[in-house]
């Protein structure tokens, strides 16, 4: 034992480290014996990447399909609006024709009133002339 005490302290430190390493190895072996095996993730990681890429592609495809559907809906609405515009144009033509007919009727009525007024004036003049000739004074 005296020889052990005479050894330099550095060897004691090395022996302590050696014992610590042996305890760690023993502890690791004990944990490894009771722990479940570590999963092999290399194949799963590659599969996860592929699945992620497929999911992203699916989402982009769905977005593109939605945009196409919106385009179809816009075209349908444009077609309905164009149809409504055609109907409005036809209605405006009918209104313009009705307005023209009303103007023509107004001109006709105006001419009839003017004619009736002129006839009435002529009748009054003829009656007045007749009364003068007949010697009747209407006043």
Secondary structure as UniProt FT lines:
FT   HELIX           2..6
FT   HELIX           9..34
FT   HELIX           42..134
//
